[in-house]
């Protein structure tokens, strides 16, 4: 999480947000959308919209002027915390209809001394930080604030004190929820403020709203793909072809002195081309320096991305707990054992949050700059960078695979390559200098140990 923007970190928040959601288990969430999306797709939408909604509270959360309660159902506290991080308070919704659950949530908020509280669901993905600000501003002068939904309900409700009677006798799930709530508020003498109406997503015909959110995100968040290369002509054209058609993306190819036509291929593909000294870390740092995107994607010259990779990148970085991400791995070739190697890599990436550079590492540009870029070392620059990233947040793994070249496995054999990679990782962790490891590594590939460790290929030739 970014550091607080103010110096009032010792002051307790006086405002609270209550977010109602469900743990995204296929078949148990967004069931009305299953005919259009399938059970897994409906659960994924639940996951995406929950993170989208929580991101709306990030500015206030960073300034420590807001407490956020995630009121959940369908999962456990541990599952919710592993999913969404430790910056929220997790509370079970409990039993009863929505009125009973809202009453408990607001009672809990005001019992903790909060002066203002709002509650939202996750069905309205167009809620943004300005919506949140307007809601709390309205509560400075009114008892109740309502955000009308176009289907007759409301997407947001806010109060300055607990009012249990406000939630009694409401036909939850119908098209008169807003009207009945307003009537109850007037009978209780509450002053009311209204936010602008917004649409929520409950039925297949509502999915156009979500597409609009994704389109807006594509337009406003630019991705810079940085591709370091050194003699990658046989595979570079395919790699760059996967980048074509992505929305709001620039491609920067950083050549380390290729003697083949890698540079010509990159220029023909419309990429911006830089020339630097060889060495993947330095090449990637050089590309990042000229990048103009909000998000950086580091892609090896022999790695082909999955379809809709750009939307996946933007979606995974919505969650402020996610510091970076990468894709699952698939290895090109028919050698026996490659599937096992890929499965082991994907297990390691998920369980240990340790993807390697050939999996398409992506992160916010601001994060990369705060980290100081890649350490310029002849080997293990991606390994070391990911180790540092893990200290600052979660590294997400997109459940879609990149396809990488299997050339090293084909040349040396599956198990020799795997054992060499593992030995180099262990040696590095034990403190062996990267320069020594580079000479050992390239020597294991049949190359001369006197070869400059900086003159390394930039494809899938790494531990």
Phi, psi and omega in degrees: 000141175298158180289153178303146182271354180232174182256023183255038186293342180273349182277132179287140179297146176254000182240147180225145174240137180242118182249117179269125179208177180230143176297131190282076176265125181305133179090348183241005181217147181051046187295332179289346178262355182300320178302331181268325188248345190082164183297316181292320180293322177294320178294321178296322178295321176301315179299311184295317183288330175297313180293324177299316181294315181297329178296337180294338182264359187301315182303316179290325180294321179295325181275003178057036175251014185212138167257140179238119174260127172262109179267113191242163171213162177082004179206190179250164177302319181296318178298318180294319182292321177295327181284310192254351176100184190256005183271001179242159173262134184251128181224134176294141178294332183080192185261176177096176180284179183300325178299317179295321181289321176296319180300313179298318183295315179291321177303316180297318181298312183284333174296336179272006175091010178290148180264334179216143179213142174236153177233138178223156165266188180249012185276353182246090188286355179271001171298133180224177181304327179293326176298317180296314179301315181296324179296314180290326176297319180297326182287351175290335184238349182234158180282331189219137172236138181231137172253101184294137171263150186290347181269008178100359176256208174219146180265346181210140173221136181226148183221159173257353177200162180290133179224079184302325183294342180295335186256008181270140174074021180266137177276080184298137179093350179266185183264012180244013183300313181296312182298318179293323179294318178297318179297318178296319180296319180294322179292336179268359179075026180274136172279141190236139170238149183240141171267174178292141178298146176220159181266146174245175186242105179236330187233162181307323181292347179274352187295342176298331178297317180293320177300322177297321177297316180295319179298319179295320178296319178299321183287329188261343181245107182272139177252133173251114177268119181254119185240102175281134182224154170206103181057056181250021185307320183298336186239345188296323182300317179293320179299313182289331179297326179292339179276340181294138178089349176292145184279132172054056183228136172248146181245126180239112177262125182248109184269135181259025178104041182297143175260357176260199184261033178302318182295318179296321178296316180297316180293322179296332179277358179086013181280152169283132185243130174244153175239130180222177169294152179293153183132113190300319181299311180296322179296316181292322177297321179295319178295318180295329183295326181262356182295146179245006183275162174282339183231139176253135175237118179261120189230126177289153186292348180244021183249126180256127183280156176284169178293149180054033179298326184294318178293323179297318180300311182297319182294318182291333179274001173297320181291117181295342178285343182273113182276331182195177179201172177203176182254162171294168187244138169227138186251131180289137176127166183248011181297140176295132178104344181295323178296322179294318179298316180297318180297319178295321177298317181292325175296313180299318182297318182283310187285321183259355184052052182227067172287158176255174187296334182282005178260011177074069182287133178225151180194167177292144179300320179299322179295316180301317180293320178295328180282346180083013178077191179279140171293131183278094182226154188286348181198154174074015181296323179288320179301312181293321181296316179294322176303318179291319180301321183302335181286348187246352180170186182276142173254113185274149176243117181288130181282050174216139192258141165280156176249117182250157179295141177259023189297320182291320177296322179293325183282317186258344186099149187297310189282327176296317179298315182295317180294321178297314179301314180297320180295322181291321177298314180297316180298321179295316180295334178275358175103008179294131182301138180303329179297320177293317181298322180296316179296320177295316184296310182290330175295325179293343181267007181086006178272163179291134178291346178277352179300141179300127180295342178283338185272061185258146173299156184247023175261215186273056179244060184211162174297000000 
